[in-house]
Amino acid sequence: MTTPRSTPPRVPPAERGATRIADRVVAKLAAQAAREALAAQRAGPPAAAGAGAVPGAPHATVTVHHDIARVRVSLELDYPSDLAAQCAAARRQVVRRVEECASMSVPEVDIDIEHLHSAHTRTAATRDRKLR
């Protein structure tokens, strides 16, 4: 004789638990988003492309409280170029990607420009390396 199986009571979705995304994961998302935005800017008009060398990769720090992420991104940019446009593109892309991938709202993205890479300095350094 078999006994009928009893099914456990259903738990409402709101009471099942939550998925927490670590701050460093959100920071990696933000850094990748900034990298994508800068790559798209470099692919644009030739004046924004500089001498062809790619500056250092962006890095980000994030503070998450509930579902709100506050992001700080550090960039290295080519100079001369439209710095404001590059920063705005990075901000937009970071907000879009973090909201889309992590389902967090991003009320602010602070941009720190750590280094400016001059096309003249880069060309001279490349020339000096070739002469050696």
All heavy atoms as an XYZ file, in Angstrom:
980
protein
N       0.834     -1.172      0.000
C       0.000      0.000      0.000
C       0.884      1.243      0.000
O       1.805      1.355      0.784
C      -0.869     -0.042      1.239
C      -1.949      0.911      1.187
S      -3.126      0.373      2.413
C      -3.657      1.885      2.903
N       0.602      2.154     -0.898
C       1.395      3.380     -0.985
C       0.618      4.537     -0.394
O      -0.606      4.605     -0.497
C       1.739      3.719     -2.453
O       0.545      3.892     -3.162
C       2.588      2.627     -3.060
N       1.358      5.404      0.223
C       0.720      6.597      0.792
C       0.857      7.744     -0.194
O       1.899      7.892     -0.845
C       1.388      6.997      2.123
O       2.748      7.235      1.886
C       1.209      5.909      3.156
N      -0.169      8.513     -0.361
C      -0.086      9.638     -1.302
C       0.943     10.667     -0.810
O       1.075     10.915      0.384
C      -1.499     10.220     -1.312
C      -2.155      9.704     -0.090
C      -1.442      8.443      0.316
N       1.668     11.209     -1.767
C       2.646     12.254     -1.433
C       1.947     13.562     -1.198
O       1.069     13.954     -1.952
C       3.622     12.457     -2.582
C       4.714     11.488     -2.599
C       5.759     12.004     -3.542
N       6.883     11.114     -3.476
C       7.810     11.033     -4.374
N       7.753     11.790     -5.434
N       8.797     10.205     -4.232
N       2.395     14.222     -0.177
C       1.823     15.547      0.073
C       2.760     16.594     -0.527
O       3.980     16.491     -0.432
C       1.645     15.796      1.569
O       2.897     15.777      2.200
N       2.202     17.543     -1.182
C       3.009     18.614     -1.774
C       3.188     19.711     -0.740
O       2.245     20.061     -0.019
C       2.337     19.192     -3.040
O       1.065     19.684     -2.682
C       2.218     18.140     -4.118
N       4.408     20.230     -0.661
C       4.633     21.306      0.310
C       3.832     22.547     -0.077
O       3.535     22.770     -1.249
C       6.135     21.575      0.218
C       6.566     20.999     -1.071
C       5.586     19.929     -1.430
N       3.460     23.330      0.919
C       2.690     24.540      0.602
C       3.533     25.498     -0.243
O       4.743     25.588     -0.096
C       2.386     25.145      1.975
C       3.390     24.553      2.893
C       3.765     23.219      2.333
N       2.886     26.195     -1.150
C       3.577     27.163     -2.011
C       3.921     28.409     -1.210
O       3.099     28.933     -0.474
C       2.702     27.559     -3.192
C       2.594     26.475     -4.228
C       2.007     27.106     -5.486
N       2.197     26.372     -6.678
C       3.285     26.361     -7.439
N       4.314     27.015     -7.126
N       3.343     25.693     -8.537
N       5.150     28.874     -1.421
C       5.620     30.086     -0.750
C       5.491     31.234     -1.746
O       5.952     31.130     -2.880
C       7.089     29.926     -0.308
C       7.602     31.190      0.344
C       7.238     28.736      0.615
N       4.855     32.306     -1.329
C       4.723     33.449     -2.241
C       6.104     33.967     -2.674
O       7.062     33.937     -1.905
C       4.000     34.506     -1.404
C       3.397     33.772     -0.266
C       4.222     32.557     -0.036
N       6.238     34.450     -3.912
C       7.527     34.904     -4.426
C       8.217     35.944     -3.538
O       9.429     35.909     -3.386
C       7.185     35.511     -5.793
C       5.941     34.820     -6.205
C       5.192     34.527     -4.926
N       7.462     36.833     -2.940
C       8.065     37.888     -2.119
C       8.724     37.333     -0.859
O       9.582     37.968     -0.267
C       7.024     38.923     -1.751
N       8.349     36.130     -0.471
C       8.887     35.547      0.751
C       9.958     34.488      0.498
O      10.457     33.863      1.419
C       7.739     34.931      1.555
C       6.740     35.955      2.042
C       5.558     35.306      2.737
O       5.649     34.107      3.094
O       4.543     35.992      2.922
N      10.318     34.257     -0.755
C      11.252     33.187     -1.100
C      12.709     33.552     -0.848
O      13.565     32.701     -0.783
C      11.101     32.811     -2.566
C       9.826     32.095     -2.833
C       9.756     31.670     -4.276
N       8.401     31.267     -4.587
C       7.909     31.209     -5.788
N       8.653     31.510     -6.829
N       6.671     30.848     -5.977
N      13.026     34.795     -0.769
C      14.419     35.193     -0.595
C      14.803     36.230     -1.619
O      13.972     36.727     -2.366
N      16.071     36.537     -1.652
C      16.543     37.562     -2.571
C      17.914     37.184     -3.104
O      18.661     36.451     -2.469
C      16.628     38.908     -1.853
N      18.219     37.677     -4.263
C      19.540     37.506     -4.835
C      20.311     38.783     -4.598
O      19.834     39.871     -4.928
C      19.438     37.249     -6.362
O      18.652     36.078     -6.560
C      20.800     37.073     -6.971
N      21.487     38.655     -4.007
C      22.315     39.825     -3.736
C      23.497     39.797     -4.691
O      24.203     38.805     -4.799
C      22.817     39.802     -2.293
C      23.570     41.065     -1.960
C      24.137     41.039     -0.571
N      24.813     42.233     -0.175
C      25.845     42.802     -0.771
N      26.301     42.319     -1.880
N      26.408     43.867     -0.290
N      23.712     40.897     -5.395
C      24.838     41.026     -6.310
C      25.933     41.803     -5.591
O      25.697     42.911     -5.111
C      24.412     41.739     -7.605
C      23.305     40.937     -8.300
C      25.603     41.914     -8.534
C      22.697     41.615     -9.488
N      27.106     41.230     -5.508
C      28.222     41.840     -4.787
C      28.646     43.155     -5.436
O      28.548     43.320     -6.660
C      29.407     40.885     -4.755
N      29.122     44.081     -4.598
C      29.580     45.382     -5.092
C      30.644     45.228     -6.173
O      30.649     45.946     -7.166
C      30.156     46.223     -3.949
C      29.096     46.649     -2.948
O      27.947     46.191     -3.051
O      29.435     47.445     -2.062
N      31.574     44.292     -5.989
C      32.660     44.152     -6.967
C      32.155     43.653     -8.320
O      32.741     43.951     -9.350
C      33.783     43.292     -6.424
C      33.420     41.871     -6.239
C      34.561     41.085     -5.679
N      34.530     39.794     -6.345
C      35.392     38.855     -6.195
N      36.408     39.040     -5.414
N      35.269     37.722     -6.818
N      31.066     42.886     -8.320
C      30.476     42.453     -9.589
C      29.879     43.655    -10.313
O      30.064     43.821    -11.522
C      29.411     41.357     -9.358
C      28.669     41.032    -10.645
C      30.054     40.121     -8.768
N      29.191     44.504     -9.579
C      28.620     45.721    -10.173
C      29.747     46.635    -10.657
O      29.645     47.258    -11.717
C      27.692     46.445     -9.170
C      27.102     47.697     -9.786
C      26.579     45.518     -8.715
N      30.856     46.688     -9.916
C      32.005     47.497    -10.331
C      32.578     46.981    -11.649
O      32.939     47.769    -12.535
C      33.076     47.498     -9.249
N      32.645     45.671    -11.811
C      33.139     45.099    -13.076
C      32.193     45.424    -14.227
O      32.637     45.716    -15.339
C      33.325     43.591    -12.945
C      34.518     43.227    -12.089
C      34.668     41.726    -11.974
C      35.848     41.384    -11.091
N      36.064     39.930    -10.998
N      30.890     45.356    -13.955
C      29.908     45.740    -14.986
C      30.111     47.196    -15.406
O      30.094     47.521    -16.595
C      28.483     45.582    -14.453
C      27.867     44.211    -14.403
C      26.563     44.247    -13.613
C      27.618     43.699    -15.794
N      30.302     48.066    -14.410
C      30.469     49.494    -14.690
C      31.745     49.757    -15.478
O      31.749     50.544    -16.430
C      30.474     50.287    -13.382
N      32.842     49.105    -15.105
C      34.109     49.292    -15.818
C      33.992     48.816    -17.263
O      34.463     49.486    -18.194
C      35.236     48.565    -15.097
N      33.355     47.662    -17.466
C      33.163     47.152    -18.823
C      32.279     48.093    -19.643
O      32.553     48.346    -20.818
C      32.554     45.747    -18.792
C      32.273     45.161    -20.156
C      33.516     44.983    -21.007
O      34.588     44.680    -20.485
N      33.394     45.181    -22.301
N      31.243     48.633    -19.031
C      30.353     49.565    -19.734
C      31.114     50.828    -20.144
O      30.949     51.327    -21.262
C      29.164     49.922    -18.855
N      31.958     51.345    -19.256
C      32.761     52.530    -19.592
C      33.718     52.211    -20.731
O      33.905     53.018    -21.645
C      33.526     53.014    -18.365
N      34.327     51.020    -20.685
C      35.236     50.593    -21.764
C      34.499     50.552    -23.102
O      35.019     51.011    -24.120
C      35.809     49.227    -21.406
C      36.934     48.756    -22.279
C      37.561     47.438    -21.795
N      38.020     47.542    -20.412
C      37.497     46.855    -19.395
N      36.522     46.001    -19.591
N      37.960     47.008    -18.174
N      33.277     50.008    -23.091
C      32.476     49.945    -24.325
C      32.168     51.339    -24.850
O      32.247     51.586    -26.054
C      31.161     49.209    -24.051
C      31.312     47.741    -23.764
C      30.031     47.120    -23.215
O      29.016     47.838    -23.059
O      30.057     45.912    -22.930
N      31.810     52.249    -23.951
C      31.460     53.611    -24.368
C      32.668     54.315    -24.968
O      32.550     55.001    -26.003
C      30.931     54.408    -23.174
N      33.839     54.157    -24.370
C      35.040     54.810    -24.897
C      35.460     54.203    -26.226
O      35.911     54.917    -27.126
C      36.183     54.724    -23.882
C      35.947     55.493    -22.584
C      37.118     55.296    -21.634
C      35.704     56.966    -22.841
N      35.294     52.900    -26.374
C      35.618     52.248    -27.644
C      34.703     52.765    -28.750
O      35.149     53.002    -29.874
C      35.499     50.737    -27.509
N      33.437     52.960    -28.430
C      32.494     53.490    -29.420
C      32.855     54.931    -29.789
O      32.741     55.331    -30.949
C      31.072     53.427    -28.879
N      33.315     55.718    -28.813
C      33.725     57.095    -29.087
C      34.958     57.111    -29.988
O      35.055     57.918    -30.891
C      34.056     57.833    -27.777
C      32.859     58.196    -26.946
C      32.152     59.410    -27.510
O      32.782     60.387    -27.873
N      30.844     59.344    -27.591
N      35.906     56.213    -29.745
C      37.135     56.166    -30.556
C      36.835     55.727    -31.979
O      37.536     56.102    -32.899
C      38.146     55.217    -29.928
C      38.801     55.803    -28.724
C      39.925     54.907    -28.225
N      40.302     55.372    -26.915
C      39.959     54.805    -25.777
N      39.236     53.699    -25.786
N      40.319     55.309    -24.625
N      35.795     54.906    -32.137
C      35.436     54.440    -33.466
C      34.729     55.524    -34.265
O      34.533     55.385    -35.459
C      34.538     53.217    -33.369
N      34.375     56.609    -33.580
C      33.660     57.709    -34.235
C      34.564     58.515    -35.142
O      35.362     57.976    -35.892
N      34.479     59.851    -35.072
C      35.254     60.699    -35.958
C      36.751     60.533    -35.735
O      37.196     60.286    -34.624
C      34.813     62.119    -35.584
C      33.911     61.999    -34.433
C      33.618     60.563    -34.183
N      37.575     60.684    -36.785
C      39.010     60.492    -36.679
C      39.676     61.396    -35.645
O      40.649     61.024    -35.042
C      39.533     60.810    -38.073
C      38.363     60.723    -38.971
C      37.146     60.968    -38.130
N      39.149     62.588    -35.416
C      39.756     63.507    -34.461
C      39.714     62.936    -33.048
O      40.579     63.202    -32.236
C      39.039     64.851    -34.497
N      38.724     62.122    -32.742
C      38.611     61.548    -31.408
C      39.459     60.295    -31.258
O      39.630     59.785    -30.184
C      37.149     61.206    -31.103
N      39.998     59.797    -32.348
C      40.729     58.544    -32.295
C      42.147     58.700    -31.786
O      42.774     57.731    -31.410
C      40.739     57.901    -33.676
N      42.686     59.887    -31.769
C      44.056     60.077    -31.305
C      45.034     59.430    -32.249
O      44.813     59.331    -33.433
N      46.164     58.940    -31.725
C      47.189     58.338    -32.566
C      47.023     56.836    -32.695
O      47.900     56.152    -33.165
C      48.567     58.674    -32.006
N      45.914     56.293    -32.220
C      45.646     54.880    -32.391
C      45.933     54.027    -31.169
O      45.465     52.917    -31.076
N      46.723     54.504    -30.227
C      47.006     53.727    -29.028
C      45.823     53.832    -28.067
O      45.171     54.859    -27.999
C      48.264     54.233    -28.350
N      45.573     52.763    -27.357
C      44.443     52.752    -26.432
C      44.953     53.039    -25.021
O      45.831     52.344    -24.534
C      43.723     51.382    -26.477
C      42.592     51.338    -25.485
C      43.235     51.096    -27.872
N      44.421     54.066    -24.368
C      44.827     54.347    -22.988
C      44.436     53.208    -22.057
O      43.750     52.273    -22.459
C      44.059     55.620    -22.635
C      43.641     56.207    -23.926
C      43.499     55.047    -24.879
N      44.842     53.310    -20.796
C      44.551     52.275    -19.805
C      43.065     51.999    -19.668
O      42.220     52.843    -19.937
N      42.761     50.794    -19.236
C      41.369     50.377    -19.067
C      40.721     51.107    -17.891
O      41.365     51.364    -16.885
C      41.313     48.877    -18.834
N      39.449     51.440    -18.016
C      38.732     52.076    -16.904
C      38.615     51.112    -15.724
O      38.602     49.898    -15.900
C      37.338     52.353    -17.479
C      37.455     52.210    -18.938
C      38.595     51.295    -19.194
N      38.548     51.664    -14.534
C      38.215     50.843    -13.375
C      37.180     51.598    -12.544
O      37.078     52.810    -12.624
C      39.450     50.420    -12.571
C      40.229     51.546    -11.991
N      41.176     52.232    -12.699
C      40.209     52.101    -10.762
C      41.715     53.168    -11.925
N      41.139     53.114    -10.752
N      36.397     50.832    -11.804
C      35.265     51.429    -11.095
C      35.210     50.933     -9.658
O      35.659     49.834     -9.343
C      33.964     51.075    -11.812
N      34.645     51.777     -8.817
C      34.291     51.386     -7.452
C      32.806     51.677     -7.293
O      32.290     52.650     -7.863
C      35.101     52.151     -6.386
O      34.929     53.545     -6.596
C      36.567     51.805     -6.450
N      32.137     50.832     -6.537
C      30.686     50.929     -6.412
C      30.284     50.750     -4.963
O      30.856     49.925     -4.245
C      29.996     49.846     -7.278
C      28.500     49.843     -7.069
C      30.307     50.048     -8.742
N      29.285     51.513     -4.549
C      28.647     51.314     -3.252
C      27.183     51.008     -3.534
O      26.504     51.792     -4.200
C      28.757     52.591     -2.388
O      30.131     52.926     -2.265
C      28.163     52.357     -1.027
N      26.738     49.853     -3.048
C      25.353     49.437     -3.271
C      24.617     49.463     -1.938
O      25.097     48.922     -0.938
C      25.277     48.026     -3.883
C      23.835     47.584     -4.030
C      25.981     47.988     -5.224
N      23.456     50.101     -1.934
C      22.577     50.118     -0.772
C      21.185     49.768     -1.270
O      20.602     50.524     -2.051
C      22.598     51.493     -0.103
C      21.814     51.550      1.170
N      22.197     50.885      2.306
C      20.652     52.173      1.467
C      21.313     51.112      3.253
N      20.362     51.883      2.772
N      20.689     48.612     -0.850
C      19.435     48.042     -1.354
C      19.589     47.852     -2.856
O      20.458     47.108     -3.272
C      18.225     48.896     -0.977
C      18.032     49.008      0.510
N      17.648     47.951      1.290
C      18.208     50.055      1.349
C      17.578     48.330      2.554
N      17.917     49.608      2.627
N      18.793     48.485     -3.668
C      18.908     48.342     -5.119
C      19.391     49.630     -5.767
O      19.037     49.927     -6.917
C      17.555     47.927     -5.715
C      17.239     46.468     -5.429
O      18.189     45.711     -5.157
O      16.060     46.088     -5.477
N      20.186     50.390     -5.050
C      20.715     51.658     -5.568
C      22.231     51.571     -5.588
O      22.860     51.291     -4.569
C      20.259     52.845     -4.704
C      18.731     52.933     -4.719
C      20.890     54.133     -5.184
C      18.164     53.925     -3.737
N      22.818     51.795     -6.762
C      24.270     51.729     -6.913
C      24.821     53.127     -7.166
O      24.338     53.840     -8.045
C      24.635     50.806     -8.064
N      25.807     53.506     -6.410
C      26.536     54.755     -6.632
C      27.896     54.362     -7.180
O      28.626     53.589     -6.564
C      26.659     55.547     -5.351
C      25.290     55.898     -4.793
C      25.324     57.060     -3.836
N      24.024     57.292     -3.231
C      23.014     57.919     -3.810
N      23.141     58.377     -5.033
N      21.872     58.093     -3.183
N      28.222     54.903     -8.342
C      29.378     54.431     -9.104
C      30.401     55.546     -9.269
O      30.037     56.701     -9.515
C      28.933     53.925    -10.497
C      30.102     53.412    -11.293
C      27.853     52.863    -10.371
N      31.679     55.184     -9.147
C      32.784     56.092     -9.454
C      33.682     55.353    -10.450
O      34.147     54.252    -10.178
C      33.572     56.443     -8.203
C      34.775     57.330     -8.474
C      35.493     57.696     -7.197
N      34.645     58.509     -6.343
C      34.636     59.842     -6.351
N      35.413     60.501     -7.180
N      33.848     60.500     -5.531
N      33.888     55.975    -11.617
C      34.688     55.369    -12.677
C      35.923     56.227    -12.913
O      35.816     57.451    -13.035
C      33.874     55.241    -13.989
C      34.709     54.616    -15.082
C      32.610     54.442    -13.769
N      37.084     55.581    -12.979
C      38.338     56.272    -13.277
C      38.730     55.956    -14.717
O      38.749     54.791    -15.121
C      39.440     55.813    -12.334
O      39.101     56.144    -11.012
N      39.024     57.020    -15.465
C      39.327     56.880    -16.893
C      40.686     57.462    -17.236
O      41.175     58.375    -16.569
C      38.281     57.624    -17.737
C      36.812     57.297    -17.536
C      35.961     58.234    -18.376
C      36.549     55.856    -17.902
N      41.263     56.952    -18.314
C      42.412     57.564    -18.958
C      41.939     57.917    -20.364
O      41.425     57.058    -21.077
C      43.592     56.598    -19.011
C      44.136     56.261    -17.641
C      45.366     55.377    -17.687
O      45.988     55.264    -18.778
O      45.705     54.806    -16.657
N      42.086     59.175    -20.737
C      41.544     59.641    -22.012
C      42.632     60.242    -22.892
O      43.650     60.724    -22.403
C      40.459     60.693    -21.759
C      39.272     60.248    -20.915
C      38.337     61.432    -20.652
C      38.522     59.120    -21.586
N      42.377     60.201    -24.198
C      43.258     60.862    -25.159
C      43.023     62.360    -25.104
O      41.911     62.819    -24.834
C      42.964     60.369    -26.580
C      43.404     58.932    -26.791
O      44.408     58.532    -26.173
O      42.745     58.222    -27.560
N      44.101     63.114    -25.367
C      43.993     64.565    -25.420
C      44.826     65.042    -26.590
O      45.924     64.534    -26.782
C      44.500     65.178    -24.104
C      44.296     66.670    -24.060
C      43.068     67.193    -23.723
C      45.320     67.536    -24.390
C      42.860     68.557    -23.701
C      45.123     68.904    -24.372
C      43.897     69.405    -24.022
O      43.682     70.748    -24.011
N      44.389     65.925    -27.410
C      43.127     66.655    -27.343
C      41.970     65.818    -27.886
O      42.118     65.081    -28.848
C      43.361     67.871    -28.230
C      44.399     67.431    -29.207
C      45.242     66.407    -28.505
N      40.867     65.933    -27.232
C      39.621     65.297    -27.659
C      38.499     65.946    -26.866
O      38.740     66.765    -25.981
C      39.653     63.787    -27.402
O      39.732     63.521    -26.029
N      37.288     65.580    -27.170
C      36.134     66.128    -26.463
C      35.935     65.338    -25.172
O      35.259     64.311    -25.143
C      34.893     66.055    -27.354
C      33.705     66.795    -26.767
O      33.779     67.198    -25.588
O      32.712     66.964    -27.487
N      36.566     65.809    -24.108
C      36.530     65.104    -22.824
C      35.113     65.006    -22.272
O      34.709     63.967    -21.749
C      37.445     65.795    -21.810
C      38.922     65.913    -22.206
C      39.696     66.659    -21.144
C      39.519     64.562    -22.478
N      34.345     66.090    -22.404
C      32.973     66.099    -21.880
C      32.112     65.059    -22.594
O      31.320     64.355    -21.946
C      32.364     67.486    -22.019
N      32.274     64.936    -23.894
C      31.488     63.951    -24.644
C      31.856     62.529    -24.248
O      30.982     61.669    -24.110
C      31.685     64.147    -26.144
N      33.145     62.274    -24.036
C      33.579     60.943    -23.630
C      33.050     60.598    -22.237
O      32.586     59.478    -21.994
C      35.105     60.849    -23.646
C      35.673     60.897    -25.056
C      37.172     60.805    -25.042
O      37.709     59.745    -24.769
N      37.838     61.912    -25.316
N      33.096     61.563    -21.328
C      32.581     61.332    -19.968
C      31.066     61.110    -19.990
O      30.552     60.224    -19.300
C      32.935     62.505    -19.058
S      34.694     62.609    -18.681
N      30.356     61.903    -20.786
C      28.898     61.752    -20.874
C      28.531     60.387    -21.461
O      27.609     59.722    -20.979
C      28.304     62.877    -21.718
N      29.270     59.952    -22.487
C      29.001     58.641    -23.088
C      29.259     57.525    -22.077
O      28.477     56.573    -21.977
C      29.869     58.445    -24.326
N      30.333     57.651    -21.313
C      30.643     56.648    -20.289
C      29.545     56.621    -19.224
O      29.093     55.545    -18.825
C      31.999     56.934    -19.657
N      29.103     57.799    -18.782
C      28.023     57.860    -17.779
C      26.763     57.168    -18.278
O      26.167     56.356    -17.573
C      27.672     59.316    -17.477
C      28.360     59.882    -16.315
C      27.771     61.236    -15.903
N      28.727     61.854    -15.032
C      29.650     62.725    -15.406
N      29.703     63.132    -16.654
N      30.502     63.215    -14.544
N      26.344     57.529    -19.493
C      25.112     56.940    -20.052
C      25.210     55.419    -20.146
O      24.287     54.697    -19.780
C      24.826     57.514    -21.447
C      24.198     58.874    -21.444
C      23.712     59.274    -22.842
N      24.754     59.179    -23.863
C      25.619     60.143    -24.155
N      25.554     61.296    -23.521
N      26.531     59.977    -25.097
N      26.342     54.942    -20.638
C      26.512     53.498    -20.823
C      26.566     52.763    -19.483
O      25.991     51.683    -19.333
C      27.781     53.220    -21.639
C      28.006     51.766    -21.967
C      27.042     51.210    -23.001
O      26.092     51.873    -23.425
N      27.273     49.982    -23.404
N      27.225     53.348    -18.492
C      27.299     52.728    -17.160
C      25.899     52.628    -16.564
O      25.498     51.567    -16.064
C      28.254     53.507    -16.231
C      28.078     53.095    -14.785
C      29.698     53.316    -16.672
N      25.140     53.697    -16.622
C      23.772     53.680    -16.076
C      22.938     52.624    -16.794
O      22.272     51.799    -16.157
C      23.112     55.080    -16.200
C      21.626     55.003    -15.909
C      23.788     56.065    -15.268
N      23.004     52.615    -18.115
C      22.196     51.683    -18.897
C      22.557     50.229    -18.586
O      21.688     49.401    -18.324
C      22.381     51.961    -20.394
C      21.430     51.185    -21.273
C      21.582     51.550    -22.741
N      22.793     51.029    -23.340
C      22.990     49.748    -23.683
N      22.054     48.873    -23.448
N      24.114     49.358    -24.237
N      23.854     49.903    -18.567
C      24.275     48.522    -18.371
C      24.019     48.021    -16.941
O      23.615     46.881    -16.761
C      25.749     48.357    -18.710
C      26.031     48.588    -20.152
C      25.454     47.511    -21.006
N      26.558     46.657    -21.373
C      26.437     45.446    -21.812
N      25.265     44.916    -21.959
N      27.483     44.747    -22.119
N      24.252     48.854    -15.943
C      24.021     48.421    -14.560
C      22.526     48.232    -14.327
O      22.112     47.252    -13.695
C      24.642     49.407    -13.544
C      24.203     49.095    -12.128
C      26.167     49.379    -13.646
N      21.702     49.142    -14.855
C      20.255     48.972    -14.706
C      19.775     47.724    -15.428
O      18.963     46.970    -14.908
C      19.515     50.207    -15.224
C      19.644     51.397    -14.292
C      18.961     52.652    -14.808
O      18.568     52.703    -16.005
O      18.830     53.599    -14.018
N      20.319     47.470    -16.621
C      19.871     46.346    -17.435
C      20.395     44.998    -16.903
O      19.662     44.022    -16.864
C      20.335     46.624    -18.865
C      20.610     45.496    -19.774
C      21.169     46.005    -21.097
O      20.524     46.843    -21.749
O      22.270     45.564    -21.462
N      21.646     44.937    -16.474
C      22.240     43.658    -16.057
C      22.039     43.334    -14.584
O      21.955     42.160    -14.219
C      23.740     43.657    -16.359
S      24.112     43.733    -18.116
N      22.006     44.355    -13.733
C      21.913     44.107    -12.290
C      20.577     44.543    -11.698
O      20.351     44.360    -10.504
C      23.048     44.822    -11.563
N      19.716     45.141    -12.503
C      18.411     45.638    -12.045
C      18.546     46.580    -10.856
O      17.804     46.486     -9.880
C      17.489     44.477    -11.683
O      17.244     43.687    -12.816
N      19.525     47.467    -10.937
C      19.741     48.471     -9.887
C      19.601     49.847    -10.496
O      19.984     50.068    -11.638
C      21.152     48.341     -9.301
C      21.390     47.073     -8.573
S      23.050     47.068     -7.907
C      23.068     45.470     -7.144
N      19.079     50.769     -9.700
C      19.023     52.137    -10.188
C      20.372     52.797     -9.898
O      21.036     52.468     -8.905
C      17.869     52.899     -9.548
O      18.265     53.533     -8.385
N      20.784     53.685    -10.780
C      22.077     54.358    -10.659
C      21.827     55.859    -10.693
O      21.780     56.466    -11.760
C      23.024     53.937    -11.807
C      24.400     54.543    -11.614
C      23.116     52.424    -11.901
N      21.664     56.486     -9.518
C      21.360     57.918     -9.498
C      22.564     58.801     -9.819
O      22.398     59.932    -10.242
C      20.878     58.166     -8.072
C      21.508     57.088     -7.261
C      21.629     55.907     -8.183
N      23.770     58.279     -9.618
C      24.936     59.099     -9.927
C      26.109     58.242    -10.370
O      26.314     57.127     -9.892
C      25.347     59.948     -8.723
C      25.849     59.163     -7.542
C      26.179     60.045     -6.351
O      25.282     60.774     -5.903
O      27.323     59.992     -5.891
N      26.843     58.779    -11.329
C      28.088     58.176    -11.787
C      29.124     59.284    -11.764
O      29.034     60.250    -12.528
C      27.959     57.605    -13.224
C      29.302     57.056    -13.697
C      26.892     56.526    -13.286
N      30.089     59.168    -10.856
C      31.177     60.140    -10.791
C      32.297     59.662    -11.692
O      32.672     58.491    -11.667
C      31.703     60.274     -9.359
C      30.677     60.880     -8.418
O      29.848     61.681     -8.895
O      30.702     60.558     -7.219
N      32.831     60.582    -12.485
C      33.926     60.252    -13.398
C      35.188     60.956    -12.916
O      35.184     62.171    -12.706
C      33.611     60.714    -14.838
C      32.314     60.097    -15.362
C      34.786     60.426    -15.756
C      32.381     58.675    -15.784
N      36.252     60.190    -12.731
C      37.570     60.738    -12.421
C      38.446     60.518    -13.644
O      38.576     59.381    -14.116
C      38.210     60.016    -11.235
C      37.511     60.293     -9.922
O      36.926     61.379     -9.791
O      37.549     59.423     -9.040
N      39.036     61.586    -14.153
C      39.995     61.445    -15.244
C      41.367     61.363    -14.596
O      41.875     62.344    -14.069
C      39.909     62.620    -16.237
C      38.510     62.683    -16.842
C      40.968     62.468    -17.320
C      38.281     63.872    -17.743
N      41.953     60.166    -14.603
C      43.233     59.946    -13.934
C      44.411     60.436    -14.764
O      45.363     60.973    -14.222
C      43.415     58.468    -13.608
C      42.535     58.007    -12.481
C      42.903     56.623    -12.000
O      43.651     55.902    -12.687
O      42.432     56.263    -10.910
N      44.347     60.189    -16.079
C      45.446     60.581    -16.955
C      44.898     61.068    -18.282
O      43.894     60.562    -18.768
C      46.378     59.394    -17.244
C      47.041     58.838    -16.036
N      48.104     59.439    -15.426
C      46.784     57.722    -15.317
C      48.481     58.720    -14.382
N      47.680     57.676    -14.292
N      45.588     62.045    -18.846
C      45.323     62.471    -20.216
C      46.532     62.062    -21.050
O      47.671     62.345    -20.667
C      45.114     63.987    -20.289
C      43.853     64.515    -19.623
C      43.837     66.033    -19.664
C      42.610     63.951    -20.284
N      46.280     61.376    -22.141
C      47.355     60.919    -23.014
C      47.420     61.815    -24.238
O      46.504     61.834    -25.046
C      47.118     59.472    -23.438
C      47.144     58.520    -22.290
N      48.305     58.020    -21.777
C      46.141     58.004    -21.528
C      48.026     57.214    -20.757
N      46.711     57.200    -20.591
N      48.503     62.541    -24.354
C      48.694     63.444    -25.484
C      49.154     62.653    -26.701
O      50.041     61.801    -26.608
C      49.741     64.501    -25.127
O      50.138     65.196    -26.279
N      48.581     62.959    -27.843
C      48.990     62.307    -29.088
C      50.446     62.643    -29.393
O      51.198     61.799    -29.892
C      48.087     62.752    -30.227
N      50.888     63.850    -29.067
C      52.272     64.259    -29.328
C      53.244     63.465    -28.468
O      54.263     62.991    -28.947
C      52.447     65.757    -29.076
C      51.543     66.599    -29.914
N      51.672     66.699    -31.282
C      50.474     67.350    -29.578
C      50.729     67.492    -31.756
N      49.979     67.902    -30.736
N      52.941     63.310    -27.206
C      53.804     62.557    -26.298
C      53.848     61.095    -26.707
O      54.904     60.474    -26.732
C      53.294     62.667    -24.845
O      53.153     64.039    -24.519
C      54.228     62.003    -23.876
N      52.703     60.539    -27.048
C      52.623     59.133    -27.440
C      53.408     58.887    -28.720
O      54.125     57.907    -28.842
C      51.156     58.725    -27.605
C      50.958     57.269    -27.772
C      49.504     56.836    -27.749
N      48.568     57.761    -28.337
C      47.741     58.543    -27.638
N      47.737     58.514    -26.337
N      46.908     59.350    -28.245
N      53.332     59.814    -29.698
C      54.048     59.659    -30.957
C      55.556     59.713    -30.716
O      56.308     58.930    -31.274
C      53.659     60.761    -31.965
O      52.274     61.021    -31.862
C      53.949     60.338    -33.372
N      56.002     60.625    -29.860
C      57.424     60.746    -29.553
C      57.931     59.496    -28.840
O      59.014     58.989    -29.132
C      57.678     61.984    -28.697
N      57.147     58.961    -27.907
C      57.551     57.757    -27.181
C      57.635     56.564    -28.128
O      58.553     55.751    -28.038
C      56.571     57.469    -26.056
N      56.708     56.451    -29.054
C      56.724     55.367    -30.027
C      57.937     55.495    -30.931
O      58.624     54.510    -31.211
C      55.428     55.377    -30.874
O      54.315     55.309    -29.994
C      55.395     54.222    -31.836
N      58.227     56.711    -31.368
C      59.381     56.957    -32.244
C      60.675     56.595    -31.511
O      61.559     55.949    -32.065
C      59.405     58.412    -32.704
C      60.512     58.712    -33.694
C      60.553     60.174    -34.109
N      60.785     61.013    -32.940
C      59.980     61.977    -32.515
N      58.885     62.263    -33.164
N      60.267     62.690    -31.456
N      60.793     56.986    -30.225
C      61.991     56.684    -29.453
C      62.186     55.174    -29.287
O      63.310     54.686    -29.338
C      61.937     57.358    -28.081
C      62.087     58.862    -28.177
O      62.518     59.345    -29.257
O      61.770     59.556    -27.189
N      61.100     54.440    -29.086
C      61.188     52.984    -28.950
C      61.653     52.349    -30.243
O      62.399     51.382    -30.232
C      59.845     52.397    -28.522
C      59.702     52.335    -27.013
C      58.442     51.645    -26.629
N      57.487     52.741    -26.432
C      56.195     52.673    -26.599
N      55.638     51.556    -26.957
N      55.422     53.699    -26.390
N      61.212     52.868    -31.386
C      61.597     52.289    -32.685
C      63.070     52.553    -32.978
O      63.709     51.763    -33.664
C      60.731     52.890    -33.792
C      59.314     52.362    -33.785
C      58.510     52.948    -34.909
C      57.094     52.462    -34.856
N      56.273     53.056    -35.911
N      63.625     53.663    -32.481
C      65.015     53.999    -32.735
C      65.977     53.104    -31.937
O      67.131     52.973    -32.299
C      65.282     55.477    -32.410
C      64.598     56.466    -33.353
C      64.847     57.901    -32.863
C      65.090     56.286    -34.778
N      65.518     52.522    -30.872
C      66.406     51.699    -30.026
C      66.689     50.365    -30.629
O      66.176     49.737    -31.345
C      65.781     51.494    -28.629
C      65.773     52.762    -27.870
C      65.198     52.526    -26.510
N      64.997     53.822    -25.862
C      64.410     53.973    -24.734
N      63.946     52.940    -24.089
N      64.275     55.152    -24.192
